[in-house]
Amino acid sequence: MSVPIPASVQVKEAAKAISAAVSASPVDALLGDLPTAHRALPIGHRIAGQGCHGTQATLQSGNARPVRIRFVYFPRTEHDRRASCHRHLVVAEILLGRVLAARAAGLRPMAPSLDYAAEARATLRPPQHMFHPATLEYRRWYRTDGMPRAQPLTREALSLRLAADGDLSMKEARSRVARRSHALPASDQAWLINRRDTPLARRPLNQAEYLALAEALDGVWQNSAGNSVVERANRRIVLRVVAALGNLLDEYVASPFKTPALSEAFSEHHLAHLRQSIEDSRQAESDSGTLLAGPKAWFAAKTVRMRAEHQIGLAKSPAAIPAMQLSGRPVVAVVGGHLHTFVDGRRPGARPGPAHATFG
């Protein structure tokens, strides 16, 4: 009978390997030395006489082979008992393969804030009669002569047109566009349109698929709590993959994982990645080549740094911290100029009802 290894011990063992590898290129260092990792050609690109891992084939210059991660499956005799875990393993492999293939193709591999509704707003033109010609949503999709646009105006472009036509300040124009239209930022709209045209094998993940990947990794971890070789191997792989996902996101994202060990690994490496991007952009600002290239290159590096600093600020803001769970301990607070003691959010003896004060 196997004795389960505590999750804290497994996390510490895997964390040692992660911290030793993270000094190199983070994602490649975290995933490249896993026993189940290999650089295989996608299906459809293999040639006759080529091994299953693509070792004898060469790609055209400029196309990097994506790292492919494989989990370890249980023996067939345990298939029925492990059916739930196997489903999680398959989903995680497929979605992780798309993430790494998109990264190898130079694409932004995930966009946790963009859902299918945002994709529809960027790619599906509504009928012309649905909007009055004076509305921003009409102007986003149609020209003044009624001709449809090949692509809708971005938030930036629509703000510029509104400021020019309505004699408004850019601040007011941006505010109106944000409140009265479905216009998207240029970077998000371009990502959504490119995603729709990208083959499925390397299509980046939107919000729903990103959450499905997180749920699958949570499921693999929770179904691998034993001491068998398969379970220990899969937990090591999951922990490395979660840390790598944190290194692939350039915008602050709260951890999507329910398992504390995975959530901690994701947040730690995600914040480390954002801090490293600040240091890299600072070096780019002070680099002599950037200064010689002109003010545009210098301002571009500075913009990257300021954006990364903003993401770190979001990570540390009170809104990013989950609301404190009130325990049975008494809390003393001043309400209406008088001291009151609260237990579980209510004063002892007070009638039950919705709390009117928030403590944090």
C-alpha positions in Angstrom: 0.0 0.0 0.0 1.5 3.3 -1.0 1.8 6.2 1.4 0.9 9.6 0.0 3.6 12.3 0.1 2.4 15.6 1.7 1.9 18.3 -0.9 4.2 20.7 0.9 7.1 18.2 0.6 6.5 17.7 -3.1 6.3 21.5 -3.7 9.6 22.0 -1.9 11.3 19.3 -3.9 10.1 20.7 -7.2 10.7 24.3 -6.2 14.4 23.5 -5.8 14.6 22.4 -9.4 12.6 25.4 -10.6 14.7 27.9 -8.8 17.9 26.3 -10.2 16.5 26.5 -13.8 14.9 29.9 -13.7 18.2 31.7 -14.2 18.2 30.8 -17.9 15.4 31.7 -20.3 12.6 31.1 -17.9 10.1 29.1 -20.0 12.8 27.0 -21.8 14.6 26.4 -18.5 11.4 25.3 -16.7 10.2 22.9 -19.4 13.1 22.0 -21.6 14.7 19.5 -19.2 11.6 17.6 -18.3 11.9 13.9 -19.3 8.7 14.1 -21.2 9.7 17.2 -23.2 10.8 17.0 -26.8 10.9 19.3 -29.9 8.5 17.5 -32.3 7.1 18.7 -35.6 3.4 19.2 -35.6 1.3 16.6 -37.4 1.2 17.3 -41.1 4.8 18.5 -41.2 6.6 15.1 -40.9 8.3 13.5 -43.8 8.8 10.0 -44.9 11.4 8.0 -42.9 11.2 10.5 -40.0 11.0 9.4 -36.4 8.0 10.1 -34.3 9.8 12.9 -32.5 10.9 14.6 -35.7 14.6 14.1 -35.0 15.6 13.7 -38.7 13.6 16.6 -40.1 14.6 20.2 -40.5 12.2 23.2 -40.6 12.5 26.2 -42.8 14.7 28.9 -41.4 12.8 31.2 -39.0 10.4 28.5 -37.8 11.3 27.3 -34.3 10.2 23.9 -33.2 7.9 24.3 -30.2 8.6 22.3 -27.0 6.0 19.6 -26.5 5.2 18.4 -23.0 3.7 14.9 -22.4 2.2 13.7 -19.1 2.6 10.2 -17.8 -0.5 8.0 -18.1 -1.6 5.2 -15.8 -1.6 1.6 -16.9 -4.6 0.4 -18.9 -5.7 -1.8 -16.0 -6.4 1.4 -14.0 -8.2 3.2 -16.9 -11.7 3.0 -15.4 -10.6 4.2 -12.0 -8.5 6.9 -13.4 -10.9 8.1 -16.1 -11.4 11.5 -14.6 -7.6 12.1 -14.3 -7.1 10.9 -17.9 -9.6 13.5 -19.1 -7.7 16.2 -17.3 -4.4 14.9 -18.8 -5.7 15.0 -22.3 -7.2 18.5 -22.0 -4.0 19.9 -20.4 -1.8 18.4 -23.1 -3.8 19.7 -26.0 -4.2 23.2 -24.6 -0.6 23.4 -23.4 0.6 22.3 -26.9 -1.3 25.2 -28.4 0.3 27.6 -25.9 3.8 26.5 -26.7 3.2 26.3 -30.4 1.8 29.9 -30.4 4.8 31.1 -28.4 7.2 29.4 -30.9 5.4 31.2 -33.8 6.0 34.5 -32.1 2.4 35.0 -31.0 1.0 36.2 -27.7 0.1 32.7 -26.4 -2.7 33.6 -24.0 -5.1 36.5 -23.3 -7.0 35.7 -20.1 -9.0 39.0 -20.3 -10.4 38.4 -23.9 -13.4 36.2 -24.2 -15.6 35.0 -27.1 -17.8 38.1 -26.8 -14.8 40.3 -27.4 -13.8 38.2 -30.4 -17.3 38.7 -31.8 -17.1 42.5 -31.3 -13.9 42.5 -33.3 -14.8 40.2 -36.1 -18.5 40.1 -36.7 -20.0 43.1 -38.4 -23.5 43.9 -37.2 -26.2 44.8 -39.8 -26.2 48.5 -40.8 -29.8 49.1 -39.8 -29.1 48.2 -36.1 -27.5 51.6 -35.3 -28.2 55.2 -36.1 -25.4 56.8 -38.2 -24.6 59.2 -35.4 -23.8 56.5 -32.9 -20.2 55.5 -32.1 -20.9 51.9 -32.8 -22.1 52.7 -36.3 -19.0 54.8 -37.0 -16.8 52.0 -35.7 -18.1 49.6 -38.4 -19.2 52.0 -41.3 -17.8 55.0 -43.0 -19.7 58.3 -43.4 -20.9 57.2 -46.9 -22.3 54.0 -45.5 -19.6 51.7 -46.9 -18.6 49.0 -44.4 -15.0 48.9 -43.1 -12.8 45.9 -43.6 -12.0 46.0 -39.9 -13.7 48.0 -37.2 -12.0 51.1 -35.8 -9.9 50.5 -32.7 -10.5 52.4 -29.5 -7.6 54.7 -30.3 -8.7 55.4 -33.8 -12.3 56.0 -32.9 -11.2 58.4 -30.1 -9.1 60.4 -32.5 -12.0 60.7 -35.0 -14.4 61.7 -32.2 -12.0 64.3 -30.8 -11.5 65.8 -34.3 -15.2 65.8 -35.4 -16.7 66.8 -32.1 -14.1 69.4 -31.0 -13.4 67.4 -27.8 -10.3 66.8 -25.7 -8.7 63.4 -26.1 -9.5 62.6 -22.5 -13.2 63.2 -23.1 -13.2 61.4 -26.4 -11.5 58.3 -24.9 -14.0 58.4 -22.1 -17.0 58.5 -24.4 -15.6 55.8 -26.7 -15.0 53.5 -23.7 -18.6 54.1 -22.3 -20.6 54.3 -25.5 -19.0 51.7 -27.9 -17.6 48.2 -28.0 -14.3 49.4 -29.5 -11.3 47.5 -28.4 -7.7 48.6 -27.8 -5.6 48.1 -31.0 -3.4 45.4 -29.5 -6.3 43.4 -28.3 -8.3 43.7 -31.6 -5.3 42.7 -33.7 -4.7 39.7 -31.4 -8.3 38.5 -31.7 -8.4 38.9 -35.5 -5.1 37.1 -35.9 -6.3 34.4 -33.5 -9.3 33.7 -35.7 -7.1 33.2 -38.7 -4.5 31.0 -37.0 -4.6 27.3 -37.5 -6.0 25.4 -34.5 -2.7 23.6 -33.7 -1.0 26.9 -32.7 -4.0 29.1 -32.0 -3.5 31.1 -28.8 -5.9 30.6 -25.8 -8.6 33.1 -25.0 -10.2 33.5 -21.6 -12.4 30.3 -21.7 -9.6 28.1 -22.9 -7.1 29.6 -20.5 -9.5 28.8 -17.6 -10.0 25.3 -19.0 -6.2 24.7 -19.0 -6.0 25.9 -15.4 -8.9 23.6 -14.4 -7.3 20.6 -16.1 -4.0 21.3 -14.3 -5.8 21.6 -11.0 -7.5 18.3 -11.8 -4.2 16.5 -12.6 -2.7 17.7 -9.4 -5.6 16.7 -7.2 -5.9 13.3 -8.8 -2.2 12.6 -8.4 -1.9 12.7 -4.6 -0.5 9.2 -4.2 3.1 7.9 -4.1 3.2 6.0 -7.3 5.8 6.9 -10.0 3.1 8.1 -12.4 1.5 10.4 -9.8 4.8 11.9 -8.6 6.0 12.5 -12.2 2.7 14.2 -13.1 2.9 16.5 -10.1 6.4 17.6 -11.0 5.3 18.3 -14.6 2.2 20.2 -13.5 4.3 22.4 -11.1 6.8 23.2 -13.8 4.0 24.0 -16.3 2.2 26.3 -13.9 5.4 28.2 -13.2 6.1 28.5 -17.0 2.5 29.9 -17.5 3.3 32.7 -15.1 6.4 33.6 -17.1 4.3 33.8 -20.4 1.9 36.5 -19.2 3.1 40.1 -19.6 0.1 41.6 -17.9 -0.8 41.0 -14.3 -3.4 38.2 -13.9 -4.6 36.8 -10.6 -3.9 33.1 -10.2 -6.7 31.0 -11.8 -5.7 27.9 -9.8 -7.7 26.5 -6.9 -4.9 24.4 -5.5 -2.8 26.5 -3.0 0.5 25.0 -4.2 -0.2 25.7 -7.8 -1.5 29.2 -7.1 1.6 30.0 -5.1 3.9 28.8 -7.9 2.0 30.7 -10.5 2.0 34.0 -8.6 5.6 33.8 -7.6 6.9 33.3 -11.1 4.4 35.7 -12.7 5.5 38.5 -10.4 9.2 37.6 -11.0 8.6 37.8 -14.7 7.0 41.2 -14.4 9.9 42.5 -12.3 12.4 41.1 -14.7 10.7 42.9 -17.6 11.2 46.1 -15.7 14.9 45.4 -15.3 15.3 44.5 -19.0 13.5 47.7 -20.1 15.7 49.8 -17.8 18.8 48.2 -19.4 17.3 48.9 -22.8 16.8 52.6 -21.9 20.4 53.0 -20.8 21.9 50.9 -23.6 24.1 53.0 -25.9 22.5 51.4 -29.0 19.1 52.6 -27.9 20.3 56.1 -27.3 22.0 56.2 -30.7 18.9 54.9 -32.4 17.1 58.1 -31.5 14.3 59.3 -29.1 11.7 57.0 -30.6 13.6 53.8 -29.5 14.3 55.3 -26.1 10.7 56.2 -25.5 9.6 52.8 -26.7 11.9 51.2 -24.0 10.6 53.6 -21.4 7.0 52.7 -22.3 7.7 49.0 -21.8 9.1 49.8 -18.4 6.2 52.0 -17.3 3.7 49.4 -18.5 5.5 46.7 -16.5 5.6 48.9 -13.4 1.9 49.5 -13.8 1.3 45.8 -13.9 3.3 45.4 -10.7 1.2 48.1 -9.1 -1.9 46.3 -10.1 -0.6 43.1 -8.5 0.1 45.0 -5.2 -3.2 47.0 -5.2 -5.8 46.2 -2.5 -8.2 45.2 -5.2 -6.0 42.3 -6.2 -6.0 40.9 -2.7 -9.0 38.7 -1.9 -11.4 40.1 0.7 -10.5 39.1 4.2 -12.5 36.2 5.5 -14.0 37.3 8.9 -13.2 34.7 11.6 -14.7 34.3 15.0 -12.2 36.7 16.5 -13.6 40.0 17.8 -12.8 43.1 15.7 -12.9 46.5 17.4 -13.8 49.4 15.2 -15.0 53.0 15.6 -18.5 53.6 14.1 -20.3 56.9 14.5 -17.7 58.1 17.0 -18.1 55.1 19.4 -16.1 51.9 19.9 -17.9 48.7 18.9 -16.9 45.1 19.0 -17.8 43.0 16.0 -17.8 39.2 15.8 -18.4 37.6 12.4 -19.2 41.1 11.1 -22.0 41.9 13.6 -22.1 43.5 17.0 -23.1 40.9 19.7 -26.8 41.2 20.4 -27.5 43.1 17.1 -30.3 41.8 14.9 -29.1 39.7 12.0 -29.0 41.5 8.7 -26.6 42.7 6.0 -23.4 44.2 7.2 -23.0 47.9 6.6 -19.3 48.1 7.4 -16.4 46.5 5.6 -13.3 45.6 7.5 -9.9 45.0 5.8 
